[in-house]
Amino acid sequence: MERLTEVVSARVTAEVAQALKGLAETNNLTLSKYLAHIATTVTPEESLRYVRGVKVPPDVDDKIVELAASIGGGSIIGSGTYKLLKGWLENRKKSLNMTDGDVEGISTILALAATIVSGLGIYKVLTQQSK
């Protein structure tokens, strides 16, 4: 007797699994039916336009996606820089003879610089890869 179906499995991150489950639920499908639908109806180019379960419309220029990614990445790096630097300066402000305002100002200025530099770097890498 010929098998009509087969089991296909893949190891993915928890984020990807949740995104797929969420998309399946949104479309009122089981995960199996949703994956079968994607495999039979979505072209490879379209499937790459999904980012963490959010579909990027096909009319959105790649430059906008690259810009958004660089802004988001730069913001994350800037936020981390701010928190780390502020914590480090807070622990040493007496020995450095700094006020709370000094700590806040230095942390903010350097975090903004880190945001801009890292965002530009991410954008440059993304635009070079798309060429």
Helices and strands as residue ranges (DSSP letters): H 14-26, H 31-41, H 44-47, E 50-51, E 54-55, H 62-92, H 100-129
